[in-house]
């Protein structure tokens, strides 16, 4: 595997682990400059990207490269603005296909320099299904009456489920009406704020973000724990909100589940419209694939489409990645893609060992979600704010870990198995009667199975 192939393969894996906004921001214009003696030099366009990749994403990059080349021992980052030389026939082929398969994950880089929006993200290309219809309806309403309904609009859901697409669809609709729109990730907001502090440009920074009409921030959960950034965003939020300027935010979890988020920000986030995007059902996945296939102007057999939809069930970005892989293979070999070849190409998706849930992780996830201490969860406190999380933990141990009632009781200080049965029945009843509570449980389960 040559250097360009190696980096492309690594990017395919890294993309699945990050939000689209962060992947685009930090991996644009990167490549392997050289590889010698187990040391890989990764070229980046500027010093800021170098710092972020070293400090934030080095472990992702190292793992992705190491998985594909066992000789990789160390990664170093170098600032280069030139493009890598094309030296091999395979690399020539990649260059030839640059606008198609090789850079499929970087299609979103064609953004408007003023708004940071990609024109390809529209409501027309957003596939609506049961898992996202409420979020879609809320976004449409905001696009029609910005600042007047659902302000802020807070969209949450797992990685790769379409949050970025929906946020940018609103932005593009409003930008087409000459509204002052700015879209960015929370990490970019943070980095610009830090730069403003270092360069004595705070007033200019404040002026920039408090004069716009629509502020859209992706992955807002990453400002949690950054005190000065939260302070500045709080004042920016207030300044815009008081002028009825529209604010749209996304996160991988609801506000109350974001640890170390200041209470005043949490309160403001919850003061608007909270909508979640869940996992797409089979019909929605098929519809998404057909839409992508039409956009790419290719054709695929119905059986192949159905197989892709069955193989990838929980991540739209991964769904598109699987489609890209099938299309790329078909074009490389200049032949039709049949079901058997598609199964072989996507076989790695069907044989991923499911990571078993541990008691430690379950207790940690439930405690973090309800913002209580783990020892309180496992203790004897009878306050409602402790009892409900405890019952949730018992329910999840029974349903997700298949633990017996007596063994669950033992984990919670030797409680009788009838107490555990009562807890599980109560949670099941609450889920049937309370949609919000059912969504809470869905989010907690999502966290259980995440890496």
N, C-alpha and C positions, 0 to 999 in steps of 0.2 A: 504494500500500500504506500503510494507516494505521499508527500506532505500535504498536497491539496486534498487528496482523497481522505487522508486521516483527519484533517481539520473539518472537512464537510461532515464526515461521520460523527465526529465529536459534537458538532453544532446540532445535529439532529437529536442527539440525546439530551444536550443541555437545554434545548428549547422546551422540552416536555416538562422540565423541572422548574421553569421560571414563568412569571407572567409575561404575556406578549410585550407589554410596554417596557419591562426591564430588559428582556432579551434584545429588543430592537435598540434600546438606548445604549447598551454597553457592548454589544457584539457587532455593531455595524463597522465595516471596514477593518475587520481583524483577519489575520491569517497566520500561518506558520512561516516565519522568516527563515528558520534553519532548524535542523535536528541532527545532533552529533553527540556521540558518547552518552546517550541517554538523556541529554539536556535538550529540551525543546524551547526555542525562542519564539514567542508569540508576538507578532507585530500589532501594535495598537496605534490609533491616529493621533493621540495627544496624551499629555501627562496626567490629565484628570482620569481618562479611561484606564490608564496604566495603574493608577492608585486604586481605583474601584475594583478592577479585576484581581489585583493582588490581594486586597483585603477582604473582599466580599465573595468573590466567585472562584477563587483559586481551587477550592476543594472540588467543585463541580467539574472544572476544566481538567484537573489532574485525573480524576476518576474516569471521565469520558475518554481521555487519551490513553490512560493506562489499560483500560478494558480492551482497547483495540491494538495496543502495542505494549507488550509486557516489558520492553526495554526502556520505556520512559521512566526516568528517576527524578527529574526535576524540571520545573517550568520557570522560565525567566521571561519578563515582558520588556519589549524594546519599542521605542517610538519610531515609527516609520510611516511615511505618507505615500510611498511608491507601491505599485501593485507587484505581486510576486511574478517572477519570470515563469513562463510556461515552457517546461522542458520536455515533457513526455507526451506520447501519443494520447494517453489517458487524460492528461491535463488539457491537451488540445481539445479533446472531446468535451471536457467540462466547460472550457471556455466557449465552445460552440453552443452549448446548451445553457449558457449563463442565464438567459432570460426565461428559461423554462424550469427544469428540475433542480439544477444546482442551487439556485437562489430562491427557491419557492418560499422558504420561510422568511425571506427578506422583502417580500412584495410590499409590505407595509412601510418600507423606507421611503417610498415616493410620497412624501408628505408636503403639505403647504408650509412654507417657512414661517409664516406669520401665526398660523393657528396650531401648527403641529398635527393637523388632521390629515388622515389618508382618505382621499376621495372614494376609494373602493368600498369603504364601510358605509353602507346606506341602509335605510329601512327596507328598501326593495330587495336587497340581498340577504336580509336577516330572516331566517326560517323560524316561524312561530309554531310552537307546540305547547302541550300542557305544562311543560317544565318552565316555560318562560313567558307565557301569555300575559300574566299580570305585569311583569317588568316591562314588556313591550308596550302594553297599553299605557302605563304610566309615562314611559319615555315619549310616546306620541303626544300625550297631553302636554308635557313640558315643552315639546317642540312647537306646539300650537300657541301656548300662552306662557312663555318663559318668565319666571319671577312671580307669577300670579297663582300657580297651582304647584303643589309638591315641591316646596323649596325649603331645605335641600331635597333632592332625589338621591337616595342612598341605595345602590344596587349591590347585593352581595351574593356570593356563591363560590364554588370551588374553582380551581385553576383550569383554564381551557374550556369554559362553558359558554363563552360569548359576551362577557361583561364589556370588554373593550370594544367589541363591534357595536354593541348597543349604545355605549357612551359616545362613540365617535359618530354614530348615525344621527344622534341628536345634534351634535356639534356641526356636522355637515349640513343638516337641514337649516339650522339657524344661521350658519355662515353664508348660506345661499341667499339669505334675506338681509345681508349686510349687517348682521349683528356682530359686535366685537367679541369673538370667541377665542379662548385659549384652552388647549388641552395639553396635559403633561402628567407624568408619573409623580408620585409623592417623593420619590428619591431625587428626581430632577429638581423639584421645588426645594428640597433640602439642600442639594448641592449648590443651587443658585443662591440660596440664603447664606450658606457658609462662605461662598465666594464674595458675596456683598459685604459680609463682615470683614473679611480679610482685606478687601480693597476699598474699605470706607465708602461703600455705595448703598448703605441701608435705605436712605431716603429714595434713591432711584428705584430700588427693589420694591419698596412700598408703593410708590407711585405707579409702577408697572402693573401690579396685580390688583390695585384698588380702583383702577379706572376702567377695567374691562366690563363687559356686560354679562358674559357667561364664562364661569370658571369650571373646568372639568378636570378632576384629578383622579387618576387611576391608582389602585392599590394604596389607599389612604392609610391602611393599617401600619405601613412602615414608618409613619411619623411617631408612632407610640414609642415612648422611652426617650425621645429627643426633646428635651425640655424647651430649649430656645426656639426650635422649629415649631413646636406646638403653641408656644406663646405667640409667635408671629402669625401662624395660621389662624389662631383664635381671633386676633384683631382684624386680619384680612377677611375672614368669614363674616364677622360682625359688620364691617364697613360695607361689604357687598350686600348682605342680607337687609340691612337698614334701607338700602336704596332699591330694594326689590330686584336686585341683580340675581340671575339664576346660578345656583351652585349644584353641581352634579358630582357625586363621589362613588367610587367602587371599592370593594374590599372582599377578601376571601372569607369574611365572617361578619356577623352582625356587630354593631358597636359594643354591646355589652360583653361580647366575647373577645374583645381586643385588650389584652393585658397591658398595663402601664399607660393606658390612654387616659388623659386628664378628664375628670368628671364633667367639667364645664363643656368640653368638646363632645363628650359622649351624649350629653343632654341636648346639645344643638343638632347633632347628627340624628338623634331619635325624634327631634321636633318636626321633621319633615315627613317624607314618605319612604318607608323601608320596604323594599321588594327583593325577593330572592330569585335566583336562577338555579334550578335543580338539574339533575342528570337527564339528558334527553331520552325519551323512550325509543323503541325500535323504529316506529313509523317516522318520527322526527329525524332520526339518524339517516334513514334512507332518503328523506326529502333533502337533507343537507348535502348528502353525497351527490344527488342528482343536480342540485343547484351548482355545486362546485364543478361538476363534470361539464355542465353547460357553459359555465364561465370560461373553462379551459379549452372549450371547443374540441373535446375528444369524445369518444364513445366507448362504453364498457358494457359487457354482457350483464344482463339482469342478475344472473347467479353470482357473478363476481361482486356486484354492488351489495347484494344481500349478505354475502360472506364478510365483506368489510364491516358492514353495519353490525353483524353479529360478533365479530372479533373485537371491536372497540366499543365499549358501552358507557364509559364514564367521562370521556374527555373529547370535546369537539376538535380541539387542536390536534390531538393524537389521531382522531378520525381522519382529518385532512392529511396528516402526515402519512398514514397508511395508504390513503388514496394516491398521494404523490409518489410513494414508493412503487405502487403497482403501475402507475402511468409511466414512471421513469424506466422501469424494467422493460415494459412493453416497447417503448421507443428505442431503448438501447439495443434490443434484440430484433427490432423491426418486424415484429409479428403480433398476432392477435393474442389478447390475454384471456386464457380460459380458466375455469374454476380450479383445476388441479394445480396450475402454475401459481395462481393467486394464493392458494392454500400454502404452498411451499414457501412463497415469498413472505407471507405473514405468519408463518408457523411460530415465530418467537412471541407473538402476541397471545397465543393460546396456551403457552406453556410457562407462563410466569408463575413461579411459586408464590402463593399468597402468604404474606408475612403473618404469623400467628400473633394475636393480640395478647399482650402480657397484662397481668394484674397491675403492675407498676404503671404501664401506660394508661390503662383504663382509669385508674384512680387519679392520675395526673391530669388527664383530659377533662374529666368531670369536675375536678376541683378548680382547674383554671377557668372553665366555662362559667361556673357559678361564683367564682371569686371567693372561695373559702379555702381554708387550710386542709391539707390531706388528713391530718390527725383529727380534725373536726368531722370529716366525712366518715372516718372509721370509728369515731368515738360514740358517746351516748347522749350527746346534746339533743334535746327534743324540740328546739326551735324550728319553725317551719322552713326558714331559709337554709337549714341544715338537713332536715328530714327529707325534703323533696329531692335534693341532689343524691342523698343516700339511697333513696328508693330507685332513682334513675340508674345509679351504679349497679344496684342489685339486678334490676331489669336487664341491663346490658350484659352483665355477667351470665345471666340465664340465656338470653337470646343470641348473643354474639359469640360467647365463649363456651356455650353449652354446659355450664357448670351445674352440678346438682344443687337442689335447695339446701341440704345440710352443709355442703362445702361452702356455699355462699354465706350461710349463717356464721360459719367458723371464721371467715375472713372479716366479719363485722363484729368481732368481740364475743363470739359464741352465741349468737342469737338463734332462737328456735326456728326450725324450718317453716313453721306456719307463719311467722312474721315475714319471712322472705316471700312466701306465696302471696300474702296479702299485699306486699309492696309491688310485686309484679302485676297483679291484677289491677291495682289502683293506677299504675302507670299506663297500662293498656287501655283502661277506661278513659283516662284523661286524654290519651292520644286520639281516641275515637270521637271525643266530644269537643276537642280544642285544636283547631288547625294550627294555631301559632305554636302550641306545645309540640305538635307533631313535627313541625319544621325545626324546632329546637333539637329534638332527638335526632332528626336527620343530619343536622349540622354536626352534632357530637359524634355520630357514627362516622361521618366523613373524616373528622379529625382522628378517629381511632385507626382508620386504615391508611392515613397519609403517612409518608416517610418522616 
